[in-house]
Amino acid sequence: MAARSHTSAKTFRRALLAAVVLALFASACSAEPAAAVRALSADAYADKVRGAWQATMFANFSGLELQGVWLDEPGPDGAVELLTPEQWSTDDDTHVEYVHLHAMEVHGIDPTYEQLRDEWVSHLNNDIWVATRRARDLMDEGIVPPETSDPELNPEGVWSMDAQLETEMFGLLAPGLPAVARERATFFARISNSGLAVDVSAFYAHLYAEAFIESDIEWLLDRAVVAEPEGSKVTEIVDNVRGWHRAFPDDWRATRAEIAKNHDVDPEWWGSEVNFAVTIMALLYGEGDMLDTITIAGLAGWDADNNMTTSAGLLGVIIGFDDLPEPIRSSTDIYFNEDLTGDLPTNDSVSGIAQRTVRVGEQMMFSAGVRLRDDTYEIPLDPADA
C-alpha cells in the first residue's frame, strides 16, 4: 500500500506540473502583446519645441523685407541678411498661433469654433492679411467658423496660403502623433481657408510631428505623402519638386525655374501652391542645414518670410534649441506683442511661449494615450509603423 501511495503521489505531482505549464503557455499565447511605443524624453521635447519657436522667430524676422521682392527671378547670392533684433515682434506667422495657444489654455485642447471666434475678436485685430483678414471681418458680421472660409464669403481663402503659415504649431503639440497633428491643423485652418492651404497645413503639421522622432527630410516627406489621400494635389507638388531635385541635385535655381513654370498659378505671390513648392525645395536643397535652408527659401522669392519660417521651424524641431547654429541660438528671447489686442501680455518671451506649448502639448499627448514614465513620453506607435 505504501508503494502504491508513493507512486500515486508522484503521478499526481507530474500531472499537476504539466497542468501548470499548459496553463502558463495558454496564458502567454492569449495575452495581448505589449503595446509598441516610440520614446521621447521630456527634456528633448521641451528643447525641440523651444528650438522650433526660436528658429521660427529668427527666420520670420529675417524674411519680412523679402516678401514679394523676387517673383520673375530668384534673388542674387548674398542678398538674404540674417537679422538679430533686440526683440521679435508679432507677425501673422506667429501671432495667429499665439492666439490659438492662448485659446487652448483657456478653453481646453478642443475649443469650439464659437470660442475661437471670441478669441479672435478679442485678440486678433491687427497685422493680419488676405483670407485671415476677411475671416476676422466676417466675424464682426456674426459669421462663425468654418463659414468664415466659405468660398463665396472668403474667395481668397480658396487659393491663398494663409492657413499654411498659421498652423505648424499643431505638429509641436502632437509629437510622434501625425494623425492628431493633421486633424488639429485642419480644424484651425478652416477658419480662414477652404482650398489647398488647408491640406498643406495638415501636411506641415505631419512633418513637424514626425520630426520629433526622425531627422531625415526625405523620410519625413515619404511618411507625410503616404498619409495623403489618393489624387492629392499636395502629393503632386511634392513629387514634382522631388523629381526636379533629383534632376538638378546641385542647382536649386533650376528647380525654382520649374516651380515658376508649373506651380506659379495663383493670382498673387501669396498663393498657396507656389509657396508650398518653394518650402519643399528649400528643405531638400538645404539638406538639414538651418542657415542654408533659410537662405534658399528667402532667395527663391514669392512670400519669402513664410517659407523661411516654416522650413526653419521644422529644422528647429529636428535640431533642438541647444544645438541651434549661431546667430540663432543666442538671438533675443524677447517677444513684443505690438499687434495683439485684449488682455494678452504686451511683453512675452520665446522661452515662455515654448514652455506653454509644452504644457498644452502634454495635455494633447495624454488625451491620445501617451504615457509619461521616468521623464520619458511613451508614444503609441503609428499603425503604419507596426
PAMITOR-828788 format. One record per residue (C-alpha): residue in three letters; x, y, z. Coordinates in steps of 0.5 Angstrom, whole numbers, plus 2048, in hexadecimal, padded with zeros to 3 digits. Layout:
alaXYZ;...
This chain:
met800800800;ala806805802;ala8098047FB;arg8028057F7;ser80180B7FB;his80880E7FA;thr80780C7F2;ser8008107F2;ala8038167F5;lys8098167F0;thr8048157EB;phe7FF81B7ED;arg8058207EE;arg80781F7E7;ala8008207E5;leu8008267E9;leu8068297E6;ala8048277DF;ala7FD82B7E0;val8018317E3;val8068317DD;leu8008307D8;ala7FC8367DC;leu80283B7DB;phe8038397D4;ala7FC83A7D2;ser7FC8417D6;ala8028437D3;cys7FF8427CC;ser7F98457CE;ala7FC84B7D1;glu7FC8527CD;pro8028547CA;ala80685A7CE;ala8048607CA;ala8098627C5;val80C8697C7;arg81086F7C5;ala8148727CA;leu81687A7CB;ser81987C7D1;ala8158827D5;asp81C8867D4;ala81C8857CD;tyr8158877CC;ala81688E7CF;asp81D88F7CC;lys81A88E7C5;val8148927C6;arg8188987C8;gly81C8967C2;ala8178977BD;trp81489D7C0;gln81B8A17C1;ala81C89F7B9;thr8158A17B7;met8168A87BA;phe81D8A97B7;ala81B8A77B0;asn8158AB7B0;phe8188B17B2;ser81E8B07AD;gly8198AF7A8;leu8148B57A9;glu8178B97A4;leu8188B479F;gln8118B279E;gly80E8B4797;val8158B6794;trp8178B1790;leu8128AE78B;asp8148AD784;glu81B8AB786;pro81E8A978D;gly8238AE791;pro82A8AE790;asp82F8AA794;gly8318AE79B;ala82A8B279A;val8278AF7A1;glu8298B27A7;leu8288AE7AD;leu8268B37B3;thr8268B37BA;pro8228B97BD;glu8218BB7C4;gln81A8B87C5;trp8168B47C0;ser80F8B77BE;thr8098B47BC;asp8078B27B5;asp8028AD7B2;asp8078A77B2;thr8078A77BA;his8018AB7BD;val7FC8A77BA;glu7FF8A17BD;tyr8008A57C3;val7F88A77C4;his7F789F7C3;leu7FB89D7C8;his7F88A27CD;ala7F189F7CB;met7F38987CC;glu7F689A7D3;val7EF89E7D5;his7EA8997D2;gly7EE8937D1;ile7F188F7CC;asp7EA88E7C8;pro7E88957C7;thr7E28967C3;tyr7E189B7BD;glu7DD8A07C1;gln7E28A07C7;leu7E88A17C1;arg7E38A77BE;asp7E38AA7C5;glu7EB8AA7C6;trp7EC8AC7BF;val7E78B27C0;ser7EA8B47C7;his7F28B37C5;leu7F38B37BD;asn7F18B97BA;asn7F88BC7B7;asp7FD8BA7B2;ile7F98B47AF;trp7F88B47A8;val7F48B17A2;ala7F08AB7A4;thr7F18AC7AB;arg7EF8B37AB;arg7E98B17A7;ala7E78AC7AC;arg7E88B17B2;asp7E48B67AF;leu7DE8B07AE;met7DE8AF7B5;asp7DC8B67B6;glu7D68B57B2;gly7D48AF7B6;ile7D78A97B2;val7DA8A47B6;pro7E089F7B3;pro7E089B7AF;glu7DB89F7AB;thr7E18A57AB;ser7E48A17A6;asp7DE89F7A2;pro7E18A179A;glu7DB8A5799;leu7DC8AA79F;asn7E48A979F;pro7E68A8798;glu7EE8A9799;gly7ED8A379E;val7ED89E798;trp7F48A0796;ser7F88A479B;met7FD8A179F;asp7FA8A47A6;ala7F989E7AA;gln7FF89A7A8;leu80389F7AC;glu7FF8A07B2;thr7FE8987B4;glu8058957B4;met8048957BC;phe80088F7BC;gly80588B7BA;leu80988E7C0;leu80388C7C4;ala8038857C2;pro80A8827C2;gly80A87B7BE;leu80387B7BD;pro80287E7B6;ala7FA87C7B5;val7F98807BB;ala7FD8867B9;arg7F98857B2;glu7F38857B5;arg7F488C7B9;ala7F888F7B4;thr7F288E7AF;phe7ED8907B4;phe7F08977B5;ala7F28987AE;arg7EB8987AC;ile7EA89F7B0;ser7ED8A27AA;asn7EE89E7A4;ser7EA8997A0;gly7EF89779B;leu7F689479A;ala7F88977A0;val7F48937A5;asp7F788D7A2;val7FE8907A2;ser7FD8927AA;ala7FC88A7AB;phe8028887A7;tyr80688D7AB;ala80488B7B2;his8058847B0;leu80C8867AE;tyr80D8897B5;ala80A8847B9;glu80E87E7B6;ala8158837B6;phe8158827BE;ile81787A7BC;glu81A87A7B6;ser81F87F7B3;asp82087D7AB;ile81C8827A7;glu81B87D7A1;trp8188787A7;leu81387E7A9;leu81187F7A2;asp8108787A1;arg80C8777A7;ala80787D7A6;val80687B79F;val8038747A1;ala7FE8787A5;glu7FB87C7A0;pro7F587A79C;glu7F5877795;gly7F687C790;ser7F8881795;lys7FB888792;val800888798;thr803882795;glu80388478E;ile80788A790;val80C886795;asp80D881790;asn80F88678A;val81488A78F;arg817884791;gly81888278A;trp81B888788;his81F88878E;arg82288178B;ala823884784;phe82688A787;pro82A88878D;asp82E88E78E;asp82A89378B;trp82489678F;arg82389B78A;ala822896784;thr81C893789;arg81A89A78A;ala81989B783;glu815895782;ile811897788;ala80F89E785;lys80D89B77E;asn809895782;his806898788;asp8068A0788;val7FF89F786;asp7FB8A478B;pro7F98AB78A;glu7FE8AE78F;trp8058AC792;trp8028AA799;gly7FF8A4795;ser7FF89D799;glu801899793;val80889C791;asn80A89E798;phe80989779B;ala80D894795;val813899797;thr81389779E;ile81388F79C;met819892797;ala81D89579D;leu81C88F7A2;leu81F88B79C;tyr82588F79A;gly8268927A1;glu82888A7A3;gly82788C7AA;asp82B8927AB;met8278977AE;leu82A89D7AB;asp82B89A7A4;thr8238987A4;ile82189F7A7;thr8258A37A1;ile82389F79C;ala81C8A079E;gly81D8A779E;leu8208A8797;ala81B8A4794;gly8168A9795;trp80F8AA795;asp80C8AA79C;ala8138A979F;asp8138AA7A6;asn80D8A57A7;asn8118A07A3;met8178A17A7;thr8138A17AE;thr81089A7AC;ser8168977AA;ala81A89A7B0;gly8158977B5;leu8168907B2;leu81D8907B3;gly81D8937BA;val81988D7BC;ile81E8897B9;ile82488C7BC;gly82188F7C2;phe8238957C6;asp8298937C9;asp82C8927C2;leu82A8977BE;pro82F89B7BA;glu8318A27BB;pro82F8A77BB;ile8288A47BC;arg8298A17C3;ser82C8A77C6;ser8278AC7C3;thr8228AF7C7;asp81D8AC7CC;ile8188B27CC;tyr8118B17C8;phe80E8B87C8;asn8068B87C6;glu8058BE7C2;asp7FF8BC7BE;leu7FB8B87C3;thr7F58BB7C7;gly7F28B97CD;asp7F48B67D4;leu7FB8B27D1;pro8018B57D3;thr8058BA7CF;asn80C8B77D1;asp80D8B07D1;ser8138AB7D0;val8148A67CB;ser8168A17D0;gly8108A37D4;ile80C8A17CD;ala80F89B7CD;gln80E8997D4;arg80789A7D3;thr8078967CC;val80A8907D0;arg8048907D6;val7FF8907D0;gly80288B7CC;glu8038877D2;gln7FB8877D3;met7FA8857CC;met7FF87F7CC;phe7FC87D7D3;ser7F587D7CF;ala7F88797C9;gly7FA8737CE;val8018767CF;arg8048747D6;leu80A8777DA;arg80E8727DD;asp8158747E0;asp81587B7DD;thr8148787D6;tyr80E8787D2;glu80C8717CF;ile8088737C9;pro80486D7C6;leu80786B7BF;asp80386D7B9;pro8008677B6;ala8048697AF;asp80A8677B3;ala8078617B6;
